Amino acid sequence: MNPYFMSGIISTLFGLKRTCPKCKRDQVVPSDKKHEKVYCKFCGAGIPPAKR
């Protein structure tokens, strides 16, 4: 597989990964929600968007 393709996929996923401040679990958020507050699917706490 092309290394540039893999690099693009990995960088996209790391941009969408967030860690819950309450339970410290990681989750990937949908790309259309990357600038919005989402709720943890494990404990329900609010996860703020990543700082730009």
N, C-alpha and C positions, 0 to 999 in steps of 0.2 A: 504494500500500500504506500502511496505517496506520503513522504514525511511532512510536506506542507499541508496536506489535507488533514492529517492527524493533528498537527499543531493547531489548525483552525478549530477543529472540533473540541480539543481540550481547552483552548482559551475561551471558547464560548461557554462551555460547561462551568468553568471556574468563575466566570462572570455572573452566572445565574445561581451559584451555590451560596446558601446562607446558613449561618449557625444560629440556632435559637439561644437567646440570652438567658432563658430560664432553665431549660433542660439540656442545653449544650449539644443537641443532636443536629446533624447536617441534613439539609434537604435542598433540592433543586426547584426553583420557582419557574413558572412559565415565563417566556420571554416578554409577553405583553404586560406582565406585572413587575418587571425588573426595577421600575422607578416608583413602585407603590409599596405601602405597608401590607404585608401578608401575615396570615396567622399560622402558627406551627401546627402541623397535622398530628403531632404527638401529644402536646400538652395544651394547645390553644392560645399560647401567649403571642402577643404581637411582635413581629420581626420587622424592624425598620429597614428601608432600602439601604444599599451600600452607598457610602460617600463617594462622590465622583471625583 
